[in-house]
Amino acid sequence: MNKEVNDILGNLYKEVKHRDKAISYRAIYFIGGCNFELLINDFPIMTYYGEGDGSLSESAPINTAILKKGEQTWKIRVYPVHDKKEIDGKVVSITRPAIQDGARVELAIEGIKFKENGDIEKRFGKLFEFEAPLKKDEETGKNVFADAGKPYVEYSGTFYADVPYEVEGWQKSVDLSKEDPKLLQAELLKEYEKYKKWIQNRELDKIAESNLKSEKEFANVNFFNANLNKEYVDNFIDTWGRENSRTQPLENYSLKYYGNGKIIELINNSYKKSTLWVSFKDKQGIDKYTLYTLYFHRPKAGGPLEVIR
């Protein structure tokens, strides 16, 4: 099975163009005291829905959401954090009614050129920096989140990306938001059931073939060389072909739209991420799980749904 996957995905790097002009764009963000979604060109880069007042600070690659050179959009959706409560003997996650005053949101986009060995060759500097507005609390004199007290707030803007490539992605795809959502959800569920079966039977060749167009684009926008390609294939096999994993029921799900209506996924309504997951035990016998995120589009009217990321 590993050989078949290598035959399908092992030579993606040979189709990569413009490796000599490679530039990796990254979103540098700091988010604290709130739940959030970070989107580039309306494609999800990072989401967090959980409890507590902690913070996340990361630098995340975003080329996979950039389809061609030019103006790009960014968006951060901010939500209140959750609390865990026990109701009728079950622990459930309850969303707080409003964003708290301790919330913080910061974002910057930076371009980086890497060497073939992965070291940084050049930094192009930050294209912009954004910080959600704060205001002074009249009683305490402390700076607090200006939009505290709201159940939801969204910040957005644009930046220019000078990538050397253009991939089709979902540029010409059908606007799925105009289709019947019930029929669309039923059609998408069949795709998830198909992947669930493939995972359970470890049919990695079918998964690889189904993802091939997406993987070719992924390799191009991330400027794969032979080493990166090998790492990618190894990770693909480890993730999708995990032994002794148990697929879980697809339940409590709903449609989620991205890409300005051209991309969809099925998310679990409780934890707000993909409803496709497996449980397994690691080498120490500890229970773990893996989520499989799949984004689908319809390349042409009347055609089937296909994985695009």
MARKOL-963201 format. One line per 5 residues: number of its first residue (from 1); for each residue x, y, z of C-alpha. Coordinates in steps of 0.1 Angstrom, whole numbers, plus 5000, padded with zeros to 4 digits. Example, Ala and Ser with C-alpha at 12.3 -4.5 7.8 and 13.67 -1.06 7.14 Angstrom:
BEGIN
1	5123 4955 5078; 5137 4989 5071;
This chain:
BEGIN
1	5000 5000 5000; 5028 5024 5008; 5043 5018 4974; 5010 5026 4957; 5008 5059 4976;
6	5044 5067 4967; 5036 5060 4930; 5007 5085 4932; 5021 5112 4954; 5059 5107 4954;
11	5067 5128 4923; 5046 5159 4930; 5078 5180 4933; 5087 5173 4896; 5057 5194 4886;
16	5065 5224 4908; 5073 5256 4889; 5091 5287 4901; 5109 5270 4929; 5137 5296 4924;
21	5112 5324 4932; 5097 5306 4962; 5082 5329 4987; 5062 5317 5017; 5036 5340 5032;
26	5028 5335 5069; 5001 5348 5092; 5016 5358 5126; 4988 5360 5151; 4982 5365 5188;
31	4947 5357 5200; 4938 5357 5237; 4906 5353 5258; 4883 5344 5229; 4874 5319 5203;
36	4882 5327 5167; 4885 5319 5130; 4913 5332 5109; 4906 5332 5072; 4927 5342 5042;
41	4906 5347 5010; 4877 5333 5030; 4897 5300 5035; 4903 5288 5071; 4938 5290 5083;
46	4932 5285 5120; 4902 5280 5142; 4898 5277 5179; 4867 5269 5199; 4873 5261 5235;
51	4873 5269 5272; 4893 5293 5293; 4911 5325 5290; 4944 5313 5275; 4961 5326 5244;
56	4976 5313 5211; 5006 5328 5194; 5018 5312 5161; 5032 5318 5126; 5010 5298 5102;
61	5017 5293 5065; 4990 5307 5042; 5001 5300 5006; 4976 5272 5004; 4949 5299 5005;
66	4966 5322 4979; 4957 5312 4944; 4975 5339 4924; 4994 5371 4926; 4975 5402 4936;
71	4953 5416 4964; 4943 5391 4990; 4918 5393 5019; 4921 5385 5055; 4894 5381 5081;
76	4892 5373 5118; 4859 5363 5134; 4858 5366 5172; 4835 5347 5195; 4831 5343 5233;
81	4849 5314 5249; 4831 5283 5262; 4825 5269 5297; 4822 5232 5305; 4791 5224 5326;
86	4775 5192 5337; 4739 5189 5326; 4719 5157 5334; 4750 5138 5341; 4767 5149 5308;
91	4796 5174 5304; 4786 5199 5278; 4803 5230 5263; 4783 5262 5268; 4791 5294 5250;
96	4794 5325 5271; 4769 5352 5261; 4795 5378 5252; 4832 5384 5244; 4851 5393 5276;
101	4870 5425 5281; 4903 5406 5284; 4901 5394 5248; 4930 5404 5225; 4935 5400 5187;
106	4967 5408 5168; 4976 5398 5132; 5005 5405 5107; 5014 5390 5074; 5050 5384 5065;
111	5068 5371 5034; 5098 5348 5038; 5122 5331 5013; 5136 5298 5024; 5167 5280 5012;
116	5165 5245 4998; 5176 5231 5032; 5148 5249 5050; 5168 5278 5065; 5156 5313 5061;
121	5173 5331 5032; 5154 5365 5033; 5126 5381 5052; 5105 5406 5033; 5091 5423 5063;
126	5055 5426 5075; 5030 5436 5049; 5007 5450 5076; 5000 5448 5113; 4966 5448 5129;
131	4956 5450 5165; 4919 5450 5176; 4911 5483 5193; 4913 5487 5230; 4896 5513 5253;
136	4903 5525 5288; 4878 5512 5314; 4866 5543 5333; 4864 5524 5367; 4897 5505 5366;
141	4917 5526 5343; 4928 5494 5325; 4928 5489 5287; 4900 5465 5277; 4888 5450 5245;
146	4868 5477 5228; 4842 5453 5214; 4837 5434 5247; 4801 5426 5255; 4792 5417 5219;
151	4783 5381 5210; 4804 5383 5178; 4827 5407 5160; 4846 5405 5128; 4877 5424 5115;
156	4889 5423 5079; 4913 5439 5054; 4935 5433 5024; 4972 5428 5016; 4992 5422 4984;
161	5009 5389 4978; 5036 5387 4950; 5035 5349 4945; 5051 5336 4913; 5024 5310 4906;
166	4987 5307 4897; 4966 5276 4906; 4930 5271 4896; 4918 5261 4931; 4882 5272 4934;
171	4884 5303 4912; 4860 5288 4886; 4840 5266 4909; 4803 5266 4913; 4788 5289 4940;
176	4774 5262 4963; 4756 5287 4985; 4730 5289 4957; 4722 5252 4958; 4696 5235 4980;
181	4714 5231 5013; 4696 5199 5023; 4705 5181 4990; 4740 5195 4992; 4745 5182 5027;
186	4732 5148 5017; 4756 5147 4988; 4785 5157 5009; 4777 5132 5036; 4781 5104 5010;
191	4816 5117 5003; 4825 5116 5040; 4810 5081 5043; 4832 5071 5014; 4863 5084 5031;
196	4853 5068 5064; 4852 5035 5046; 4885 5040 5030; 4901 5049 5063; 4887 5019 5080;
201	4899 4996 5053; 4933 5015 5049; 4926 5020 5012; 4953 5048 5010; 4956 5045 4973;
206	4920 5056 4968; 4924 5085 4993; 4955 5096 4974; 4939 5094 4940; 4908 5113 4953;
211	4931 5141 4967; 4956 5142 4937; 4945 5175 4922; 4945 5192 4956; 4979 5177 4964;
216	4994 5189 4931; 4983 5224 4939; 4995 5221 4975; 5030 5210 4963; 5031 5240 4938;
221	5021 5267 4962; 5045 5253 4989; 5074 5248 4963; 5081 5212 4971; 5115 5198 4965;
226	5123 5160 4968; 5128 5161 5005; 5096 5181 5013; 5077 5157 4990; 5091 5127 5009;
231	5081 5142 5043; 5047 5149 5029; 5041 5114 5017; 5054 5099 5049; 5030 5121 5069;
236	5002 5112 5046; 5007 5075 5052; 5011 5080 5090; 4980 5101 5092; 4956 5084 5069;
241	4969 5049 5074; 4972 5047 5111; 4969 5011 5122; 4943 5000 5149; 4923 5032 5144;
246	4886 5031 5148; 4864 5054 5127; 4837 5071 5147; 4800 5079 5137; 4793 5109 5116;
251	4769 5128 5138; 4757 5162 5150; 4770 5179 5119; 4761 5208 5096; 4773 5225 5064;
256	4800 5251 5066; 4808 5274 5037; 4841 5289 5028; 4857 5304 4997; 4828 5329 4992;
261	4804 5300 4989; 4825 5278 4967; 4839 5255 4993; 4821 5233 5019; 4828 5209 5047;
266	4809 5190 5073; 4816 5203 5108; 4806 5189 5142; 4782 5214 5159; 4798 5208 5193;
271	4835 5213 5186; 4832 5232 5153; 4857 5211 5133; 4855 5182 5109; 4830 5155 5118;
276	4853 5128 5103; 4876 5114 5130; 4892 5082 5144; 4902 5071 5178; 4933 5051 5186;
281	4958 5042 5213; 4994 5054 5211; 5025 5034 5219; 5019 5040 5256; 4983 5028 5254;
286	4969 5063 5258; 4936 5071 5240; 4942 5096 5212; 4922 5108 5182; 4928 5123 5147;
291	4905 5147 5128; 4905 5146 5090; 4897 5179 5075; 4884 5178 5039; 4873 5208 5019;
296	4851 5201 4988; 4841 5221 4958; 4821 5215 4926; 4845 5222 4896; 4816 5226 4871;
301	4778 5228 4872; 4762 5193 4873; 4795 5177 4882; 4804 5158 4914; 4819 5173 4945;
306	4857 5170 4947; 4883 5176 4974; 4902 5208 4968; 4922 5211 5000;
